[in-house]
Amino acid sequence: MAKEISAGAIVFRRDARGQPFYLLLHYPSSPKTKREYWDFPKGHIEKGETEVETVKREVQEETGIKDLAILTGFKETISYMFQAKGQKIFKTVVFFLGETHQKEVKISPEHLAYIWLPFEKALLQLKFPNAKKLLRKANNLIFSPSQ
């Protein structure tokens, strides 16, 4: 069975009142997923890269965001299986929590759209249970007394 390892980020920015808004990207249907869906920026770890280097590169490539601060205390891993070209693939994605002050987003051609949403609306927009779980954990960390 083939394996893939990627890294991604739950990217957020705060509004004037300090409330977080989360960045979701609209992914098109593909051989991996038959339907379009909204999710967080992520991508394959390239040889010689650390997970955090991958996150910063992928976020910049997929959104144009250069101003990304990785918050400490959040590193979550999800794993799932999918099938592509008749082959089962086991995928692991390591997620970090990243804050930006940049509101403008310039999505890459691999995405259909982007949206900034407050927590409850972002939760409703996400399709996959593991993404919803990540968002809940990220939101809890943002509102913890130490942040």
Residue frames relative to the residue before (quaternion, step in Angstrom):
aa qw qx qy qz dx dy dz
M 1.0000 0.0000 0.0000 0.0000 0.00 0.00 0.00
A 0.4366 -0.6984 0.5097 0.2488 3.56 -0.94 0.92
K 0.1854 -0.7724 0.5990 0.1009 3.54 -1.22 0.60
E 0.0998 -0.7631 0.6360 0.0561 3.54 -1.17 0.72
I 0.0929 -0.7702 0.6278 0.0631 3.56 -1.11 0.72
S 0.0031 -0.7964 0.6029 -0.0480 3.53 -0.84 1.07
A 0.2055 -0.7359 0.6232 0.1669 3.52 -1.37 0.12
G 0.0022 -0.8082 0.5878 -0.0368 3.54 -1.08 0.75
A 0.2855 -0.7590 0.5618 0.1637 3.52 -1.33 0.00
I 0.3222 -0.6243 0.6670 0.2481 3.46 -1.32 0.56
V 0.1177 -0.8131 0.5699 0.0118 3.55 -0.34 1.30
F 0.0519 0.7945 -0.6037 0.0406 3.56 -0.95 0.90
R 0.1286 -0.7286 0.6631 0.1139 3.50 -1.40 0.32
R 0.3927 -0.7147 0.5272 0.2391 3.56 -1.16 0.51
D 0.4060 -0.6799 0.5491 0.2672 3.55 -1.12 0.72
A 0.7652 -0.3807 0.2524 0.4536 3.61 -1.30 -0.01
R 0.6937 0.4469 -0.2692 0.4965 3.61 1.16 -0.55
G 0.5799 -0.6128 0.3656 0.3930 3.59 1.27 0.03
Q 0.4892 0.6629 -0.4350 0.3633 3.59 1.26 0.11
P 0.4236 -0.7226 0.4814 0.2580 3.61 -0.87 0.89
F 0.1163 -0.7284 0.6710 0.0751 3.50 -1.22 0.75
Y 0.2775 -0.7974 0.5246 0.1092 3.56 -0.80 1.07
L 0.3740 -0.7270 0.5399 0.2000 3.54 -1.05 0.85
L 0.0237 -0.7731 0.6338 -0.0121 3.54 -0.84 1.07
L 0.2412 -0.7536 0.5975 0.1303 3.54 -1.10 0.80
H 0.3649 -0.7170 0.5575 0.2047 3.56 -1.09 0.82
Y 0.1728 -0.8006 0.5719 0.0459 3.53 -0.47 1.30
P 0.4193 -0.7057 0.5045 0.2677 3.62 -0.94 0.80
S 0.6068 -0.4939 0.4410 0.4397 3.56 -1.28 0.14
S 0.0105 -0.7911 0.6102 -0.0419 3.55 -1.18 0.63
P 0.7015 -0.4115 0.3269 0.4815 3.59 -1.24 -0.09
K 0.6409 0.5277 -0.3203 0.4564 3.61 1.16 -0.59
T 0.7944 0.0817 -0.0108 0.6018 3.58 0.97 -0.89
K 0.4127 -0.7512 0.4683 0.2145 3.52 -0.74 1.06
R 0.7678 0.2839 -0.1598 0.5517 3.58 1.21 -0.45
E 0.5798 -0.5532 0.4682 0.3723 3.53 -1.27 0.46
Y 0.0287 0.7974 -0.6023 0.0230 3.57 -1.18 0.52
W 0.4052 -0.6718 0.5644 0.2568 3.54 -1.35 0.32
D 0.1303 0.7854 -0.5928 0.1215 3.57 -0.95 0.87
F 0.6356 -0.5277 0.4174 0.3786 3.54 -1.38 -0.07
P 0.5919 -0.5529 0.4302 0.3987 3.62 -1.19 0.38
K 0.1720 0.7690 -0.5992 0.1418 3.57 -0.99 0.86
G 0.0834 0.8016 -0.5904 0.0438 3.54 -1.27 0.32
H 0.7017 -0.4933 0.3380 0.3874 3.51 -1.35 0.29
I 0.4274 -0.6617 0.5553 0.2666 3.52 -1.13 0.76
E 0.2742 -0.7695 0.5571 0.1493 3.56 -0.74 1.08
K 0.6638 -0.5188 0.3658 0.3956 3.53 -1.21 0.61
G 0.8144 0.2426 -0.2077 0.4845 3.54 -0.92 1.00
E 0.6055 0.5596 -0.3561 0.4399 3.60 1.25 -0.14
T 0.3853 -0.6463 0.5926 0.2878 3.53 -1.23 0.51
E 0.6689 -0.4827 0.3655 0.4312 3.57 -1.25 0.23
V 0.6740 0.4910 -0.3022 0.4619 3.60 0.91 -0.88
E 0.6167 0.5268 -0.3470 0.4710 3.61 1.02 -0.70
T 0.6305 0.5266 -0.3275 0.4668 3.57 1.02 -0.80
V 0.6476 0.5277 -0.3199 0.4469 3.57 0.89 -0.95
K 0.6937 0.4752 -0.2921 0.4557 3.58 0.77 -0.97
R 0.6495 0.5063 -0.3144 0.4722 3.60 1.00 -0.81
E 0.6919 0.4847 -0.2882 0.4509 3.57 0.80 -0.99
V 0.6385 0.5110 -0.3348 0.4681 3.60 0.94 -0.82
Q 0.6667 0.4876 -0.3130 0.4688 3.58 0.92 -0.82
E 0.6710 0.4970 -0.3062 0.4572 3.62 0.90 -0.87
E 0.7525 0.4222 -0.2204 0.4549 3.58 0.90 -0.91
T 0.8149 0.2488 -0.1034 0.5131 3.61 1.12 -0.58
G 0.4441 -0.6791 0.4666 0.3521 3.59 1.18 -0.45
I 0.5043 0.6533 -0.4286 0.3676 3.61 1.25 -0.04
K 0.1431 -0.7953 0.5875 0.0437 3.54 -0.73 1.17
D 0.6665 0.4842 -0.2636 0.5018 3.53 1.23 -0.65
L 0.2936 0.7550 -0.5310 0.2485 3.60 0.11 1.28
A 0.1154 -0.7822 0.6114 0.0316 3.55 -0.62 1.20
I 0.2904 -0.7521 0.5682 0.1649 3.58 -0.71 1.07
L 0.3162 -0.7621 0.5396 0.1673 3.58 -0.71 1.09
T 0.4406 -0.6763 0.5206 0.2783 3.54 -1.06 0.75
G 0.7347 0.4452 -0.3092 0.4080 3.54 -1.24 0.45
F 0.7317 0.3284 -0.2335 0.5499 3.59 1.25 0.09
K 0.2872 0.6832 -0.6314 0.2281 3.51 -0.66 1.22
E 0.0509 0.8149 -0.5662 0.1129 3.54 -0.34 1.30
T 0.1930 -0.7814 0.5866 0.0904 3.54 -1.02 0.84
I 0.0741 -0.7607 0.6431 0.0481 3.53 -1.03 0.86
S 0.1076 -0.7726 0.6222 0.0667 3.56 -1.22 0.54
Y 0.1016 0.7799 -0.6128 0.0773 3.53 -1.11 0.70
M 0.3734 -0.6951 0.5658 0.2392 3.53 -1.33 0.27
F 0.0464 0.7604 -0.6477 0.0000 3.52 -1.21 0.58
Q 0.3459 -0.7229 0.5599 0.2103 3.51 -1.28 0.28
A 0.0551 0.7743 -0.6270 0.0664 3.55 -0.98 0.95
K 0.8443 0.0074 -0.0548 0.5330 3.54 -0.88 1.00
G 0.7092 -0.4938 0.2465 0.4387 3.55 0.98 0.93
Q 0.6499 0.4945 -0.3138 0.4845 3.58 1.27 0.14
K 0.3903 -0.6914 0.5572 0.2432 3.57 -1.04 0.85
I 0.0773 -0.7931 0.6042 0.0063 3.54 -0.96 0.96
F 0.2432 -0.7447 0.6082 0.1280 3.54 -0.96 0.98
K 0.0719 -0.8295 0.5538 -0.0076 3.58 -0.50 1.20
T 0.1137 -0.7502 0.6494 0.0506 3.52 -1.10 0.87
V 0.0337 -0.7857 0.6177 0.0033 3.57 -0.94 0.91
V 0.2119 -0.7524 0.6148 0.1053 3.54 -0.89 1.03
F 0.1298 -0.8113 0.5687 0.0378 3.57 -0.75 1.08
F 0.1545 -0.7435 0.6465 0.0725 3.49 -1.21 0.81
L 0.4046 -0.6718 0.5577 0.2720 3.55 -1.33 0.20
G 0.0177 -0.8292 0.5572 -0.0392 3.56 -0.66 1.12
E 0.2056 -0.7738 0.5900 0.1040 3.54 -0.96 0.93
T 0.0608 -0.7802 0.6224 0.0142 3.52 -1.09 0.82
H 0.3320 -0.6969 0.5885 0.2401 3.54 -1.31 0.32
Q 0.5453 0.6336 -0.3686 0.4065 3.54 1.35 -0.15
K 0.2302 -0.7932 0.5532 0.1089 3.58 -0.63 1.14
E 0.6592 0.5150 -0.3065 0.4542 3.57 1.05 -0.77
V 0.0821 -0.7878 0.6104 0.0066 3.54 -0.93 0.97
K 0.0985 -0.7575 0.6430 0.0549 3.54 -1.05 0.83
I 0.2157 -0.8279 0.5056 0.1119 3.56 -0.06 1.31
S 0.5167 -0.6266 0.4963 0.3069 3.50 -1.25 0.58
P 0.6599 -0.5177 0.3630 0.4059 3.61 -1.24 0.27
E 0.6113 0.5736 -0.3601 0.4094 3.62 1.19 -0.32
H 0.7073 0.3824 -0.2582 0.5356 3.60 1.29 0.02
L 0.4724 -0.6907 0.4843 0.2556 3.54 -1.24 0.53
A 0.7881 -0.1095 0.1270 0.5923 3.57 1.07 -0.77
Y 0.2116 -0.7337 0.6180 0.1870 3.52 -1.38 -0.04
I 0.0369 -0.7847 0.6177 0.0361 3.55 -1.28 0.32
W 0.2592 -0.7071 0.6346 0.1734 3.55 -1.20 0.71
L 0.0413 0.8193 -0.5678 0.0682 3.59 -0.69 1.06
P 0.4918 -0.6052 0.5172 0.3527 3.57 -1.19 0.53
F 0.7683 -0.4294 0.2286 0.4161 3.55 -1.28 0.50
E 0.7236 0.4595 -0.2810 0.4316 3.62 0.55 -1.11
K 0.6815 0.4726 -0.2907 0.4771 3.58 0.95 -0.83
A 0.6208 0.5267 -0.3426 0.4689 3.60 1.05 -0.72
L 0.6257 0.5472 -0.3290 0.4480 3.57 1.01 -0.84
L 0.6743 0.4857 -0.2850 0.4777 3.59 0.99 -0.84
Q 0.6605 0.5302 -0.3055 0.4351 3.59 1.06 -0.72
L 0.6312 0.5485 -0.3349 0.4344 3.58 1.10 -0.68
K 0.3830 -0.7482 0.5078 0.1888 3.57 -1.03 0.84
F 0.7763 0.3958 -0.1912 0.4519 3.55 0.78 -1.05
P 0.5458 -0.6440 0.4291 0.3213 3.61 -0.91 0.89
N 0.6512 0.5120 -0.3429 0.4430 3.62 0.96 -0.72
A 0.6243 0.5201 -0.3385 0.4746 3.62 1.10 -0.61
K 0.6307 0.5255 -0.3252 0.4693 3.58 1.03 -0.77
K 0.6423 0.5244 -0.3115 0.4641 3.57 1.01 -0.84
L 0.6376 0.5223 -0.3154 0.4703 3.59 1.00 -0.85
L 0.6654 0.5056 -0.3074 0.4551 3.58 0.90 -0.91
R 0.6314 0.5233 -0.3359 0.4632 3.60 0.97 -0.78
K 0.6627 0.4986 -0.3036 0.4691 3.60 0.92 -0.91
A 0.6510 0.5135 -0.3139 0.4625 3.59 0.94 -0.87
N 0.6640 0.5057 -0.3035 0.4596 3.57 0.88 -0.92
N 0.6360 0.5232 -0.3249 0.4650 3.59 1.00 -0.80
L 0.6523 0.5105 -0.3169 0.4620 3.59 0.98 -0.81
I 0.6322 0.5426 -0.3313 0.4428 3.58 0.94 -0.88
F 0.7577 0.3746 -0.1982 0.4963 3.58 0.98 -0.82
S 0.4429 0.6688 -0.4818 0.3527 3.60 1.23 0.19
P 0.6330 -0.5821 0.3525 0.3690 3.62 -1.06 0.67
S 0.6663 0.5347 -0.3172 0.4117 3.62 1.06 -0.59
Q 0.6501 0.5325 -0.3282 0.4313 3.63 1.19 -0.29
